[in-house]
Amino acid sequence: MTLPKILITRPWPKGAQAYMQAKYDVTVNDSGVPLTHDQLIQAMSDYDCVCSSLGDQMDAAVFAVPNARARMIGHYGAGYENIDVAAAKAAGITVSNTPDVLTDATADIALMLMLMTSRRASEGERQLRAGQWKGWGTTALMGQSLEGKTLGLVGFGRIAQATAEKAARALGMKIAYYSRRQASADVEAALDAHYVPSLDGLAAVADVLSLHTPGGAETRHMVDARLLGLMKPTAILINTARGSVVKEDDLAEALKAGTIWAAGLDVYEHEPDVHPALLPLTNAVLLPHLGSATVETREAMGMRAATNVDLFFAGEPVRDRVA
Ligand code: DGY
């Protein structure tokens, strides 16, 4: 029996990759360079399944390949705005993602950014390393306490809810959220979460506004100068979702002008490029997309993608099917 041919577009952590290599005829792109759009198009003819990851441009052209061999995209990652799922569906190609397993790791990064921004951690560390620390001072590097402050969550999916739980328990924050659909009374009660029926309303009351929406056209530049202008001058913006949700020029302007107090970002619109206006700002904490970057989480993401691929080739319903 010939094994299904699978392309993994970027190396996976050891355990999950070894699992795939033991079961399938696997090719891994270990060149250190993401595959080009043309290579992805070619892969649809050469492989039975493509395991894509963040940033691979799986657009309509990829799914328009005539008589494509690939019938399955086992995406490594929770977000899949890089995949045109409508085009995949129309072409009869199954697509899966890897939700759940990165929820806690990503929520942890949201909390880390809240603490780093509110307590001016990067700014202080930079001063210290540059030999500019003058010693303990009664008014030096004063930040803001988070205890009793309102965390406003934009979107209320798994990662937002985990962030709410951790922020309430560990930091004593109050929870408010906006999402297109109000959560059930049970979920709200469990998290003591208060629904705000508009994004503008949430922006106005939040001390920390944390973004948890998917990327893509619908949420592009949802946080712009207008919305930032509704926020409190003491407010902090946190983004662990997708860079495209924030209009980065507007954010840089708002941080410079003191329209808001600080921002903690893990994601950027044009990764790995970071908007140059953000780089010199002392009130911006900038992390290199670390949301899911723990050994445990990245292995679990690989195994979750592998499970989806296994189910597909076993002819069974694919657990995390998104198309
Ligand atoms: C995802 O899975 O969507 C993450 O952003 C990758 O870390």
Boltz pocket constraint, residues with backbone or C-beta under 6 A from the ligand:
constraints:
  - pocket:
      binder: B
      contacts: [[A, 54], [A, 76], [A, 77], [A, 78], [A, 79], [A, 80], [A, 98], [A, 102], [A, 240], [A, 241], [A, 289], [A, 290], [A, 291], [A, 292], [A, 293]]
      max_distance: 6.0
